[in-house]
Structure formats: structure tokens, C-alpha cells
């Protein structure tokens, strides 16, 4: 019988959890704080620990750190249970080695499924316990706290979907593997890339950003790898590229799907061998750089169409983090809006204003095709018009006005509820496509890129919706 250690200061919660686990066939042991739990581990070897994050006398953070300092089995999974389900807490727990992070009140089915999965994981890992005990993460990550200024101003939100992003940052930041960030435009890929860098061993070295769609191919190569004097017309002096500038640090390549096929072998060489030459040069240069790439479209389609190299795709895709669109994290809309308002007020030395209840409801009901970036710009424009007064629903609706035949700027959720499912989906697809075409001035390739879909799929949708 597998045994579970429960570390929690709440007597009623402990007994409820003990009963649930017993009914599921698990044995249990009890501790009321981290110190007591660590003491139990000196004489017992449970298969799993469920530990509260915040407790008098020491919580989950102390428990996870003590596992290392006391030399206790690190193959034993630790699942953090907490009513303080913030993103930074989740990320810190994962960085310190937690198997998972579950918020209270518990979803019983989810909790039991996570326990079963964790024990299966432990059984597979136990045979290599002695080796894994030596693989601790950098001490610098143990010092991460909720008050880290590198995180608080930008990684805002505690929705379940966003906490998954925090957890993934915690998993990958301490490593040196490449990361591919997936998500629609405006979901915060640069912010997440910066957070990974700031919480890595490279944090004191440069963080360099390059948008692969912002430059023509002939200039992009020079930006990435630099050039020698006289390499081409206008190259009047030697220039260092982004990889040289980022040496020892991290380079963030946004819109990696726009990287020309002709440059992809050179990028692959840097990833594999850490060497390259400047344009017009012959000397091989070394670059110790971690690459984080991002895309708003499915690169698998480009690989299939042979416009993106499969070997480069797999190299970039060592670890994937999906960033949810804002419509999947509605509970984060208000804290994000309040943050943008406060930042606007601080930058312009104005008294901070607020949002009326109706304005908040209007924001939370909107689908935000432009995601967090759209919310940021919308809130700041509304703040300008409000002139220091509270932002009303009229101002929000004025800013949301996008289509002449819709309620100003709002997707009509009530009308959609009255439609058959396929009609509601078609209505929303039409809405998104029309906005993308408007933003791209009718350029279908650009519209497809904004939507994060392949051009072929866009044409299929346009035909289905009678928009061609």
C-alpha cells in the first residue's frame, strides 16, 4: 500500500483528506507543519507528501528547501496544497522542486488523479534516486520570493490557465534548454521570455530581443550575426550581431516562423555548435546563448509545407510553453486593467483613477482578440478620456467599438447563447477574421499571421463563411 504524508495545520482539512485518501486505498501519516514533516521523514519513507504552502511554524517553502538541506529523498513527489494560489507562489514551488501545485478548496477528483499520477512518477524514478539526489537546482533560484521586482510588475494574474504558465516558467528557468513560446499576438510572450531569463543562471547577462518579422532577409542576417566592413553596400564599419551582444545571456526571437528559409541553417548551427560567422567574414565566432523563440502560428504547418526546417523546429521545441489568450483567463482582466491604470497614472504623475462596476463587466465580457496588449491600450485611451475621473461603461464601450453591426466593441454573448452552437461559432469566427483583415488592411497573409493560423486555413474559413 502506498503511503502519503499530509502536512497541514488545519485539523478539519487534515482529517477530511486522510479519509479521502484512505477510501482510495492509501495509507497516511500526519504532520502539522514543515518542521514536524521533515522530522517524520528522518524515520519514515512515504511515497508522496501533500503539503500546505503557508503554515505557522513553517510551510511548503521551508519543507521543500529542507528536503534538500537535510539530504532527504528528492524522488519523493511533493504536491503543494494552498488557499494562496498566486502565480508567483506556484512558480516558486515548482522551482523548488514541487511535483504540482493545487489550490484549495480542492477539486477532489483532480486531487486524487494528481496523487495517483505522482506516485506512478515516483515509482519510475525511485530506481535512480541516488543519482537524482545530486541534481539540485541553482541556489539562486532558492532565493526567489513573491516580492521579486522582476516578476511582480508584469506577470499579473492568478487564473488557473495563467498559473500553469507560472509553473512552466518554474520548471524550465533553471535549465539551459531552448524554449518555444506559443500563443496569439498580445498574450505576453516577451514578458514570459524575460521572466525565464530573469530567473535563470544567466540573469546577470544580456537579454536581447529581435522580431524576425520586422526586417527584410538581407538585413535580418546582419542583425543576427553581424557583418564585416565592406560586406555589402553601406557596410562602412564592422558590426556585432545580436548573438555576439547576447553572449552569456538569452536571445528572444519573436515571430520565429518568419525567419527566412535561407537563414534557418545558420541559426541551427548556432543552436547545435554555438558558432557562426559574420556576414562577409570567415572567422568562426563562439556564442554561449540561450534561445527562446516565439510564434503565434502553428509551425507544424510550415514544416509540412517545407517553409520551416523540421530539424530547426525540433531543436527550438525542446520545451514548449503555451500562453492562453485573455478570453481563457477572464478573472485576470480586472487585475491587469487596474495595473495598467496605476502604471499610466504613475507615468503621467496623475491621481490613479478607477473603473465603474459596469465598465468592469463590459471588459470581462469582451473577447479581446488583441489579448493583453489590446487591454493595455484600451485602458490607457479610456484613462486619457476620463481625465482623472472614474472610467465609465460608456467610455469602455466607445473604445471597444469595432464593428458597425455589433454592440459597440462587444461580442454579443447573450445573442450567441440563443443561437445554435455552430452558428455562434461561425459568428465569432467572422468577427475575428473581419478584425484581422481590417488590422492588416485586407492583406490575407498578414491577417492569417495575426490570427495564428495558416493561410490555407484562412482561405477555407473565408469560403465557408461566404466572405470571399
C-alpha positions as CSV (number, residue, x, y, z in Angstrom):
1,X,0.0,0.0,0.0
2,X,1.4,3.4,-0.9
3,X,1.7,5.9,2.0
4,X,1.0,9.6,1.8
5,X,2.4,12.2,4.3
6,X,-0.1,15.0,4.9
7,X,1.5,18.3,6.2
8,X,-1.2,20.8,7.1
9,X,-2.1,22.9,10.2
10,X,-5.8,22.7,9.7
11,X,-7.2,19.8,11.7
12,X,-10.5,19.5,9.8
13,X,-8.8,19.6,6.4
14,X,-6.3,17.0,7.5
15,X,-8.9,14.6,8.7
16,X,-11.0,15.1,5.5
17,X,-8.0,14.5,3.3
18,X,-7.0,11.4,5.4
19,X,-10.5,10.0,4.9
20,X,-10.4,10.6,1.2
21,X,-7.0,9.0,0.8
22,X,-7.9,6.0,3.0
23,X,-11.1,5.4,0.9
24,X,-8.8,5.5,-2.2
25,X,-6.6,2.8,-0.7
26,X,-3.7,4.9,0.6
27,X,-2.1,4.8,4.0
28,X,-1.5,8.2,5.6
29,X,0.8,9.9,8.2
30,X,0.2,13.4,9.6
31,X,2.3,16.4,10.4
32,X,1.1,19.9,11.4
33,X,4.0,22.0,9.9
34,X,7.1,21.7,7.8
35,X,9.5,21.1,10.8
36,X,7.3,18.2,12.0
37,X,7.0,16.8,8.5
38,X,10.8,16.8,8.0
39,X,11.3,15.1,11.3
40,X,8.9,12.3,10.3
41,X,10.9,11.9,7.0
42,X,14.0,11.1,9.1
43,X,12.5,7.8,10.2
44,X,9.8,7.0,7.6
45,X,9.7,6.9,3.8
46,X,6.3,7.8,2.4
47,X,5.7,7.6,-1.3
48,X,4.2,11.2,-1.5
49,X,3.8,14.3,0.5
50,X,0.8,16.7,0.4
51,X,1.9,20.0,2.0
52,X,0.2,23.3,2.7
53,X,2.1,26.3,1.4
54,X,1.5,28.7,4.3
55,X,1.5,27.4,8.0
56,X,2.6,28.7,11.4
57,X,5.9,27.0,12.2
58,X,6.9,26.6,8.5
59,X,5.1,25.9,5.3
60,X,5.7,24.4,1.9
61,X,8.6,26.6,1.0
62,X,10.5,25.6,4.1
63,X,9.5,22.0,3.6
64,X,10.9,21.9,0.0
65,X,14.1,23.6,0.9
66,X,14.6,21.3,3.9
67,X,14.3,18.3,1.7
68,X,17.5,19.4,0.0
69,X,19.4,20.7,3.0
70,X,18.7,17.6,5.0
71,X,19.6,15.3,2.1
72,X,16.2,13.6,2.1
73,X,14.9,11.6,-0.9
74,X,14.2,14.1,-3.7
75,X,12.5,11.4,-5.7
76,X,9.5,11.6,-3.4
77,X,6.9,13.9,-5.1
78,X,5.6,16.9,-3.1
79,X,2.3,18.3,-4.1
80,X,1.6,21.8,-2.7
81,X,-2.0,22.4,-1.5
82,X,-2.8,26.0,-0.7
83,X,-5.6,28.7,-0.5
84,X,-2.9,31.2,-1.6
85,X,-3.0,30.2,-5.2
86,X,-1.0,33.0,-6.7
87,X,1.1,32.7,-9.8
88,X,4.4,33.6,-8.1
89,X,3.7,31.1,-5.3
90,X,3.1,28.4,-8.0
91,X,6.3,29.3,-9.9
92,X,8.4,29.3,-6.7
93,X,7.0,26.0,-5.6
94,X,7.9,24.4,-9.0
95,X,11.4,26.0,-8.9
96,X,11.9,24.5,-5.5
97,X,11.1,21.0,-6.8
98,X,7.3,20.5,-6.1
99,X,5.6,18.0,-8.3
100,X,2.5,20.0,-8.6
101,X,0.6,22.9,-7.1
102,X,-3.2,22.6,-6.3
103,X,-5.4,25.4,-4.9
104,X,-8.0,25.0,-2.1
105,X,-10.9,24.3,-2.0
106,X,-9.9,21.0,-3.6
107,X,-11.4,19.5,-6.7
108,X,-11.5,16.0,-5.2
109,X,-11.3,14.1,-8.5
110,X,-8.4,16.3,-9.7
111,X,-6.5,15.9,-6.4
112,X,-6.9,12.1,-6.3
113,X,-5.8,11.9,-10.0
114,X,-2.8,14.1,-9.3
115,X,-1.8,11.9,-6.3
116,X,-2.1,8.7,-8.4
117,X,0.0,10.2,-11.2
118,X,2.6,11.5,-8.8
119,X,3.0,8.0,-7.1
120,X,3.4,6.4,-10.6
121,X,6.0,9.0,-11.4
122,X,7.8,8.2,-8.1
123,X,7.8,4.5,-8.8
124,X,9.5,5.1,-12.2
125,X,12.1,7.4,-10.7
126,X,12.9,5.6,-7.4
127,X,15.5,3.3,-9.1
128,X,17.6,6.3,-10.0
129,X,17.2,8.1,-6.6
130,X,20.9,8.1,-5.7
131,X,21.8,9.8,-9.0
132,X,19.0,12.3,-8.8
133,X,19.9,13.4,-5.3
134,X,22.9,15.1,-6.8
135,X,20.9,17.1,-9.3
136,X,19.8,20.2,-7.2
137,X,18.9,23.4,-8.9
138,X,20.9,26.6,-8.6
139,X,21.0,28.2,-5.1
140,X,19.9,31.5,-6.8
141,X,16.5,30.0,-7.5
142,X,16.0,29.1,-3.8
143,X,16.2,32.8,-3.1
144,X,13.2,33.7,-5.3
145,X,10.4,35.3,-3.3
146,X,7.0,36.7,-4.1
147,X,8.4,40.2,-3.8
148,X,10.9,39.8,-6.7
149,X,10.6,43.1,-8.7
150,X,11.5,41.2,-11.9
151,X,8.2,39.3,-11.7
152,X,5.5,41.4,-9.9
153,X,5.1,44.3,-12.3
154,X,4.4,42.2,-15.4
155,X,3.4,38.6,-14.7
156,X,0.0,39.5,-13.4
157,X,-2.9,37.0,-12.9
158,X,-4.0,34.1,-10.8
159,X,-6.4,32.3,-13.2
160,X,-5.8,28.6,-13.5
161,X,-4.6,29.0,-17.1
162,X,-2.1,31.6,-16.1
163,X,-0.8,29.7,-13.1
164,X,0.1,26.9,-15.5
165,X,2.4,29.4,-17.2
166,X,4.0,30.3,-13.9
167,X,4.5,26.6,-13.2
168,X,6.1,26.1,-16.6
169,X,8.4,29.0,-16.0
170,X,9.4,27.5,-12.7
171,X,10.1,24.1,-14.4
172,X,12.3,25.4,-17.2
173,X,14.0,28.6,-15.9
174,X,16.8,26.8,-14.0
175,X,17.7,24.7,-17.0
176,X,19.5,25.8,-20.2
177,X,17.2,24.2,-22.7
178,X,15.6,26.1,-25.6
179,X,12.0,27.3,-25.1
180,X,9.3,27.8,-27.7
181,X,6.5,30.1,-26.6
182,X,3.2,29.5,-28.4
183,X,0.3,31.9,-28.3
184,X,-1.7,34.5,-30.1
185,X,-0.4,38.0,-30.6
186,X,-0.6,40.1,-27.5
187,X,-0.6,37.3,-25.0
188,X,2.7,38.3,-23.3
189,X,5.3,36.2,-24.9
190,X,8.1,38.7,-24.5
191,X,7.1,39.2,-20.8
192,X,7.3,35.4,-20.2
193,X,10.6,35.2,-22.1
194,X,12.0,37.9,-19.9
195,X,10.8,36.1,-16.7
196,X,12.5,32.9,-17.8
197,X,15.7,34.8,-18.3
198,X,15.4,36.8,-15.0
199,X,15.0,33.5,-13.1
200,X,17.9,31.7,-14.8
201,X,21.6,31.5,-14.1
202,X,22.0,33.9,-17.0
203,X,20.0,36.7,-15.3
204,X,23.0,39.0,-14.9
205,X,23.9,38.7,-18.6
206,X,22.1,40.4,-21.5
207,X,18.6,39.7,-22.6
208,X,18.3,40.6,-26.3
209,X,15.1,40.8,-28.3
210,X,14.7,40.5,-32.1
211,X,11.5,40.4,-34.1
212,X,12.1,38.2,-37.1
213,X,9.2,39.8,-39.0
214,X,10.5,43.3,-38.5
215,X,13.3,43.3,-41.0
216,X,13.9,42.1,-44.6
217,X,16.0,39.0,-45.0
218,X,19.1,40.8,-46.2
219,X,19.1,42.9,-43.0
220,X,18.0,40.2,-40.7
221,X,21.1,38.1,-41.2
222,X,23.3,41.1,-40.4
223,X,21.2,41.8,-37.3
224,X,21.5,38.2,-36.1
225,X,25.1,37.5,-36.9
226,X,26.7,40.9,-37.6
227,X,28.8,41.9,-40.6
228,X,32.3,42.8,-41.6
229,X,33.2,46.2,-43.1
230,X,32.5,46.2,-46.9
231,X,30.4,43.0,-46.7
232,X,27.7,44.8,-48.7
233,X,26.8,48.3,-49.9
234,X,26.5,50.6,-46.9
235,X,28.6,48.3,-44.6
236,X,31.1,51.1,-43.7
237,X,32.2,49.5,-40.4
238,X,32.2,46.2,-38.7
239,X,29.0,45.5,-36.7
240,X,28.4,43.0,-33.9
241,X,25.2,41.0,-34.3
242,X,22.6,40.0,-31.7
243,X,24.2,36.7,-30.9
244,X,27.5,38.4,-30.0
245,X,25.7,41.0,-28.0
246,X,23.8,38.3,-26.1
247,X,26.9,36.1,-25.3
248,X,26.4,34.5,-21.9
249,X,22.8,35.6,-21.8
250,X,19.5,35.0,-23.6
251,X,18.2,36.0,-27.1
252,X,14.5,36.1,-27.6
253,X,13.5,35.6,-31.3
254,X,9.9,36.7,-31.7
255,X,7.8,35.5,-34.7
256,X,10.4,32.8,-35.4
257,X,8.1,31.5,-38.2
258,X,9.0,34.5,-40.3
259,X,12.7,33.5,-40.3
260,X,13.6,33.1,-44.0
261,X,14.4,29.5,-45.1
262,X,17.9,30.7,-46.2
263,X,18.8,31.8,-42.6
264,X,17.5,28.7,-40.9
265,X,20.6,26.5,-41.3
266,X,22.8,29.3,-39.8
267,X,20.5,29.5,-36.8
268,X,20.5,25.7,-36.4
269,X,24.3,25.8,-36.4
270,X,24.4,28.3,-33.6
271,X,22.0,26.2,-31.6
272,X,24.0,23.0,-32.2
273,X,27.6,24.2,-32.3
274,X,27.4,27.7,-30.7
275,X,29.5,29.0,-33.6
276,X,28.8,31.4,-36.6
277,X,30.4,33.8,-38.9
278,X,29.6,37.5,-39.5
279,X,28.2,38.4,-43.0
280,X,31.3,38.8,-45.2
281,X,33.6,37.2,-42.7
282,X,35.5,33.9,-42.5
283,X,36.4,33.7,-38.8
284,X,34.2,31.4,-36.7
285,X,32.9,33.2,-33.6
286,X,31.6,31.5,-30.5
287,X,28.3,32.4,-28.7
288,X,27.1,30.9,-25.5
289,X,23.5,32.0,-25.8
290,X,20.2,30.5,-24.7
291,X,17.5,30.9,-27.4
292,X,13.8,31.5,-26.5
293,X,11.7,31.6,-29.6
294,X,8.0,32.6,-30.0
295,X,5.3,32.2,-32.6
296,X,1.7,33.0,-33.0
297,X,1.0,30.4,-35.6
298,X,1.4,26.6,-35.9
299,X,4.9,25.9,-37.1
300,X,4.0,22.3,-37.8
301,X,2.1,23.5,-40.8
302,X,5.2,25.4,-42.1
303,X,7.3,22.2,-41.5
304,X,4.7,20.3,-43.6
305,X,4.8,22.9,-46.3
306,X,8.7,22.8,-46.1
307,X,8.9,26.5,-45.4
308,X,10.4,25.8,-42.0
309,X,13.1,23.2,-41.4
310,X,12.0,20.2,-39.3
311,X,15.4,19.9,-37.6
312,X,15.3,23.5,-36.5
313,X,11.7,23.2,-35.3
314,X,12.6,20.2,-33.1
315,X,15.7,22.0,-31.8
316,X,13.7,25.1,-30.8
317,X,10.8,23.0,-29.4
318,X,12.8,21.4,-26.6
319,X,10.3,22.8,-24.0
320,X,7.0,24.4,-25.0
321,X,5.0,27.0,-23.0
322,X,1.5,27.8,-24.3
323,X,0.3,31.2,-23.4
324,X,-3.5,31.3,-23.1
325,X,-5.5,34.1,-24.8
326,X,-7.1,36.6,-22.5
327,X,-10.5,35.1,-23.1
328,X,-9.4,32.0,-21.4
329,X,-8.3,33.9,-18.3
330,X,-11.2,36.2,-17.7
331,X,-10.6,36.5,-13.9
332,X,-7.2,38.2,-14.8
333,X,-8.9,41.1,-16.8
334,X,-9.6,43.2,-13.7
335,X,-6.2,43.0,-12.0
336,X,-4.5,43.6,-15.4
337,X,-6.7,46.6,-16.1
338,X,-6.0,48.0,-12.6
339,X,-2.3,47.5,-13.1
340,X,-2.3,49.4,-16.4
341,X,-4.4,52.2,-14.9
342,X,-1.9,52.6,-12.0
343,X,1.1,52.5,-14.3
344,X,-0.5,55.1,-16.6
345,X,-1.2,57.3,-13.6
346,X,2.4,56.9,-12.3
347,X,4.0,57.7,-15.6
348,X,1.9,60.8,-16.1
349,X,2.1,61.9,-12.4
350,X,-1.7,61.8,-12.1
351,X,-4.0,60.6,-9.4
352,X,-4.9,57.0,-10.0
353,X,-8.5,56.6,-11.3
354,X,-10.8,53.5,-11.2
355,X,-13.4,51.6,-13.2
356,X,-17.1,51.6,-12.6
357,X,-18.7,48.2,-11.9
358,X,-20.4,48.4,-15.3
359,X,-17.1,49.2,-17.0
360,X,-15.5,46.2,-15.4
361,X,-18.4,43.9,-16.5
362,X,-18.0,45.2,-20.1
363,X,-14.3,44.4,-20.1
364,X,-14.8,41.0,-18.7
365,X,-17.5,40.2,-21.3
366,X,-15.3,41.2,-24.2
367,X,-13.3,38.6,-26.1
368,X,-10.1,40.7,-26.7
369,X,-8.9,39.4,-30.0
370,X,-5.8,41.5,-29.3
371,X,-5.4,40.0,-25.9
372,X,-3.4,41.7,-23.1
373,X,-1.8,44.2,-25.5
374,X,-5.3,45.3,-26.6
375,X,-6.5,45.6,-23.0
376,X,-3.5,47.8,-22.1
377,X,-4.0,50.2,-25.0
378,X,-7.7,50.3,-24.4
379,X,-7.4,51.1,-20.7
380,X,-4.9,53.9,-21.3
381,X,-7.0,55.5,-24.0
382,X,-10.0,55.4,-21.7
383,X,-7.9,56.9,-18.9
384,X,-7.0,59.8,-21.1
385,X,-10.6,60.5,-22.0
386,X,-11.7,60.1,-18.3
387,X,-9.4,63.0,-17.3
388,X,-8.9,61.7,-13.8
389,X,-12.5,60.7,-13.2
390,X,-13.7,57.1,-12.9
391,X,-13.9,55.3,-16.2
392,X,-17.5,54.6,-17.1
393,X,-19.0,51.9,-19.2
394,X,-19.7,54.5,-21.9
395,X,-16.0,55.2,-22.3
396,X,-15.2,51.5,-22.4
397,X,-17.9,50.7,-25.0
398,X,-16.7,53.7,-27.1
399,X,-13.2,52.2,-27.0
400,X,-14.5,48.7,-27.8
401,X,-16.4,49.8,-30.8
402,X,-15.0,47.8,-33.7
403,X,-17.9,46.7,-35.9
404,X,-20.8,48.8,-37.2
405,X,-23.4,46.0,-36.8
406,X,-22.5,44.9,-33.3
407,X,-23.0,46.4,-29.8
408,X,-20.0,48.8,-29.6
409,X,-17.0,46.6,-29.4
410,X,-18.6,43.8,-27.5
411,X,-19.2,40.2,-28.8
412,X,-22.9,39.8,-28.2
413,X,-22.7,36.9,-25.7
414,X,-26.5,36.9,-25.0
415,X,-27.3,36.7,-28.7
416,X,-24.8,33.9,-29.2
417,X,-26.4,31.9,-26.4
418,X,-29.6,32.0,-28.2
419,X,-28.0,30.6,-31.4
420,X,-27.4,27.0,-32.3
421,X,-23.8,26.1,-31.4
422,X,-22.4,26.1,-35.0
423,X,-24.0,29.5,-35.7
424,X,-22.5,31.0,-32.6
425,X,-19.0,29.7,-33.5
426,X,-19.4,30.9,-37.1
427,X,-20.4,34.4,-35.8
428,X,-17.4,34.6,-33.6
429,X,-15.0,33.4,-36.4
430,X,-16.4,36.0,-38.7
431,X,-15.8,38.6,-36.0
432,X,-12.2,37.6,-35.5
433,X,-11.5,37.4,-39.3
434,X,-13.0,40.7,-40.0
435,X,-10.9,42.4,-37.3
436,X,-7.7,40.7,-38.6
437,X,-8.4,41.8,-42.1
438,X,-9.2,45.3,-41.0
439,X,-5.9,45.5,-39.0
440,X,-4.0,44.1,-41.9
441,X,-5.7,46.4,-44.5
442,X,-7.0,43.4,-46.4
443,X,-3.7,41.6,-46.6
444,X,-4.8,37.9,-46.2
445,X,-1.3,36.6,-45.4
446,X,-0.8,39.2,-42.7
447,X,-4.4,38.5,-41.4
448,X,-3.6,34.8,-41.2
449,X,-0.4,35.6,-39.2
450,X,-2.3,37.8,-36.8
451,X,-4.9,35.0,-36.3
452,X,-2.1,32.5,-35.7
453,X,-3.4,30.2,-38.5
454,X,-2.0,29.0,-41.8
455,X,-3.1,31.0,-44.9
456,X,-4.7,27.9,-46.4
457,X,-7.0,27.6,-43.3
458,X,-7.9,31.3,-43.6
459,X,-9.0,30.8,-47.2
460,X,-11.0,27.8,-46.2
461,X,-12.8,29.8,-43.5
462,X,-13.4,32.8,-45.8
463,X,-15.0,30.4,-48.3
464,X,-17.1,28.7,-45.6
465,X,-18.4,32.0,-44.3
466,X,-19.1,33.4,-47.7
467,X,-16.5,36.2,-47.2
468,X,-14.6,35.7,-50.5
